[in-house]
Amino acid sequence: MKALLRYAIVKGIREKHLIAVVFGPAILIGTVGIGFIVRSLVTGHAFGDTTIVEKLGSALIEVGALSAVIAGGGGTFRVFRKELADRSVASLVLASRPSMIVLAAMIYGVASGVIALVLALLTAGAVTFSSAFPLPMFLYGCFAIIVATAAAIAACSISPDPAVLVPSLIIMLPLSVSIEMQKMPALIAGAVILFVLPPIASFLVERRCAA
């Protein structure tokens, strides 16, 4: 497992997608927030109004959490995509079981997604001059990231073609929003995805190696 994670991190840094995953949501939030502030100053709207600041902060937190979910899932999908596409993943299986490859991809995506989420939430607080950390949003966002990584590795094991992400996004985006809104049906659906898809992904990875 350590060797797989080390390989994933080195590959992510070399190909620069790890940097995009970790810092992308924070950059997005910072750009949107600063853009809103500049627009408010230029147009003469009172950005100092408490209601406006609270609404901006809430919107930035929601967008940041959702973008971190997408980043974490995207990181999981990409980390071993090339190996699955050219079947060189078989060389990884020689040193580890398919289930470990799936788990390593998920850990990579979850870790990078959670770091991205923390940076995004801190950026939202900095832009709106708020010192309060939205702990509930963070916790539910972490769960949504874990669910997204399970869906991403399952999608990648079915097909390494990025087009396979389209149906996954159609399902995961509204589900992630519902999870972050703490809706019980979404939490149950997320738990089902988390327990069902990784074993399926492990089976498909093993079949791909044997083909």
C-alpha positions as CSV (number, residue, x, y, z in Angstrom):
1,M,0.0,0.0,0.0
2,K,2.8,2.5,0.9
3,A,4.5,1.8,-2.4
4,L,1.3,2.3,-4.3
5,L,0.5,5.6,-2.5
6,R,4.1,6.8,-3.1
7,Y,3.8,5.9,-6.7
8,A,0.5,7.8,-7.0
9,I,1.9,10.9,-5.2
10,V,5.0,11.0,-7.3
11,K,3.0,10.5,-10.5
12,G,0.5,13.2,-9.4
13,I,3.3,15.7,-8.8
14,R,5.1,14.9,-12.0
15,E,2.0,15.2,-14.1
16,K,0.9,18.3,-12.1
17,H,-2.7,17.0,-11.6
18,L,-2.2,16.7,-7.8
19,I,-1.4,20.4,-7.6
20,A,-4.5,21.2,-9.6
21,V,-6.7,18.9,-7.4
22,V,-5.3,20.4,-4.1
23,F,-5.2,24.1,-5.0
24,G,-7.9,24.3,-7.7
25,P,-11.0,24.7,-5.5
26,A,-9.2,27.4,-3.3
27,I,-8.1,29.3,-6.4
28,L,-11.7,29.1,-7.8
29,I,-13.2,30.4,-4.5
30,G,-10.6,33.1,-4.2
31,T,-11.1,34.3,-7.7
32,V,-14.9,34.4,-7.4
33,G,-14.8,36.1,-4.0
34,I,-12.2,38.7,-5.0
35,G,-14.1,39.3,-8.2
36,F,-17.3,40.0,-6.3
37,I,-15.5,42.4,-3.9
38,V,-14.0,44.3,-6.8
39,R,-17.3,44.5,-8.6
40,S,-19.0,45.8,-5.4
41,L,-16.4,48.5,-5.0
42,V,-16.6,49.5,-8.6
43,T,-20.4,49.6,-8.7
44,G,-20.6,51.4,-5.4
45,H,-22.5,48.6,-3.6
46,A,-21.9,48.4,0.1
47,F,-19.8,45.2,0.5
48,G,-19.6,46.0,4.2
49,D,-23.2,45.1,4.6
50,T,-23.4,42.0,6.9
51,T,-26.2,40.3,4.9
52,I,-24.2,40.5,1.7
53,V,-21.1,39.2,3.3
54,E,-23.0,36.3,4.9
55,K,-24.6,35.4,1.6
56,L,-21.3,35.5,-0.2
57,G,-19.6,33.4,2.4
58,S,-22.4,30.8,2.3
59,A,-22.3,30.7,-1.5
60,L,-18.5,30.4,-1.5
61,I,-18.5,27.6,1.0
62,E,-21.1,25.6,-1.0
63,V,-19.2,26.1,-4.2
64,G,-15.9,25.2,-2.5
65,A,-17.2,22.0,-1.0
66,L,-18.7,20.9,-4.3
67,S,-15.5,21.7,-6.2
68,A,-13.5,19.8,-3.7
69,V,-15.7,16.8,-4.2
70,I,-15.2,17.0,-7.9
71,A,-11.4,17.4,-7.4
72,G,-11.2,14.4,-5.1
73,G,-13.2,12.2,-7.5
74,G,-11.2,13.5,-10.5
75,G,-7.9,12.7,-8.7
76,T,-9.0,9.2,-8.0
77,F,-10.1,8.7,-11.6
78,R,-6.9,10.0,-13.1
79,V,-4.2,8.5,-10.8
80,F,-4.2,5.0,-12.3
81,R,-6.2,5.8,-15.5
82,K,-3.2,5.3,-17.8
83,E,-2.3,2.0,-16.2
84,L,-5.8,0.8,-16.7
85,A,-6.0,2.1,-20.2
86,D,-2.9,0.3,-21.5
87,R,-3.3,-2.7,-19.1
88,S,0.1,-2.0,-17.5
89,V,-1.9,-2.1,-14.2
90,A,-1.1,-5.8,-14.3
91,S,2.5,-4.9,-13.2
92,L,1.0,-3.2,-10.1
93,V,-1.1,-6.3,-9.4
94,L,2.0,-8.4,-9.3
95,A,3.1,-6.5,-6.2
96,S,-0.4,-5.9,-4.7
97,R,-3.9,-7.2,-4.9
98,P,-6.5,-5.4,-7.1
99,S,-8.4,-4.4,-4.0
100,M,-5.3,-2.6,-2.7
101,I,-5.0,-0.7,-6.0
102,V,-8.6,0.4,-5.7
103,L,-8.1,1.4,-2.0
104,A,-4.9,3.3,-2.9
105,A,-6.7,5.3,-5.6
106,M,-9.5,6.1,-3.2
107,I,-7.0,7.1,-0.4
108,Y,-5.2,9.3,-2.9
109,G,-8.4,11.0,-4.0
110,V,-9.8,11.4,-0.4
111,A,-6.6,12.8,1.0
112,S,-6.1,15.4,-1.8
113,G,-9.9,16.2,-1.8
114,V,-10.0,16.8,1.9
115,I,-6.9,19.0,1.7
116,A,-8.6,20.9,-1.1
117,L,-11.8,21.2,0.9
118,V,-9.9,22.7,3.9
119,L,-8.0,25.2,1.7
120,A,-11.3,26.2,-0.1
121,L,-13.1,26.7,3.2
122,L,-10.2,28.7,4.6
123,T,-10.1,30.8,1.5
124,A,-13.9,31.5,1.7
125,G,-13.4,32.6,5.3
126,A,-10.4,34.9,4.3
127,V,-12.3,36.5,1.5
128,T,-15.4,37.2,3.7
129,F,-13.3,38.1,6.7
130,S,-14.8,35.3,8.8
131,S,-12.9,33.3,11.4
132,A,-15.6,30.7,11.8
133,F,-14.8,27.3,10.3
134,P,-18.0,25.5,9.0
135,L,-17.4,22.2,10.7
136,P,-20.7,20.5,9.7
137,M,-20.1,21.4,6.0
138,F,-16.5,20.1,6.3
139,L,-17.6,16.8,7.8
140,Y,-20.4,16.1,5.3
141,G,-18.1,17.4,2.5
142,C,-15.5,14.8,3.5
143,F,-18.2,12.1,3.3
144,A,-19.2,13.3,-0.1
145,I,-15.6,13.2,-1.2
146,I,-15.2,9.6,0.0
147,V,-18.4,8.6,-1.9
148,A,-17.2,10.4,-5.0
149,T,-13.8,8.6,-5.0
150,A,-15.7,5.2,-4.8
151,A,-17.8,6.2,-7.8
152,A,-14.7,7.5,-9.7
153,I,-12.6,4.4,-9.3
154,A,-15.6,2.2,-10.3
155,A,-16.1,4.4,-13.4
156,C,-12.4,4.2,-14.2
157,S,-12.4,0.4,-13.9
158,I,-15.3,0.2,-16.3
159,S,-13.6,2.4,-18.8
160,P,-10.5,4.7,-18.5
161,D,-12.1,7.0,-21.2
162,P,-12.9,10.3,-19.5
163,A,-16.3,10.2,-21.2
164,V,-17.4,7.7,-18.7
165,L,-17.4,10.5,-16.1
166,V,-20.4,12.2,-17.7
167,P,-23.0,9.8,-16.3
168,S,-21.1,9.6,-13.0
169,L,-21.2,13.4,-12.7
170,I,-24.9,13.5,-13.5
171,I,-25.5,11.2,-10.6
172,M,-22.8,12.5,-8.2
173,L,-23.3,16.2,-8.4
174,P,-26.9,16.3,-7.1
175,L,-26.1,13.5,-4.7
176,S,-23.1,15.5,-3.3
177,V,-25.2,18.6,-2.9
178,S,-27.8,16.6,-1.0
179,I,-25.2,15.0,1.2
180,E,-23.8,18.4,2.1
181,M,-27.4,19.5,2.8
182,Q,-27.5,16.6,5.3
183,K,-30.5,14.9,3.6
184,M,-30.9,11.4,5.0
185,P,-31.8,9.6,1.7
186,A,-28.6,11.0,0.1
187,L,-26.6,9.9,3.1
188,I,-28.0,6.4,2.8
189,A,-27.4,6.3,-0.9
190,G,-23.9,7.5,-0.4
191,A,-23.2,4.7,2.1
192,V,-24.6,2.1,-0.3
193,I,-22.3,3.5,-3.1
194,L,-19.4,3.4,-0.7
195,F,-19.9,-0.3,0.2
196,V,-21.0,-1.6,-3.2
197,L,-18.8,0.1,-5.8
198,P,-15.2,-0.5,-4.5
199,P,-15.6,-4.3,-4.5
200,I,-17.1,-4.1,-8.1
201,A,-14.1,-2.0,-9.1
202,S,-11.7,-4.5,-7.6
203,F,-13.3,-7.3,-9.6
204,L,-13.2,-5.3,-12.8
205,V,-9.5,-4.4,-12.3
206,E,-8.7,-8.1,-11.8
207,R,-10.6,-9.0,-14.9
208,R,-8.8,-6.2,-16.9
209,C,-5.4,-7.7,-15.8
210,A,-6.5,-11.2,-16.8
211,A,-7.7,-10.1,-20.2
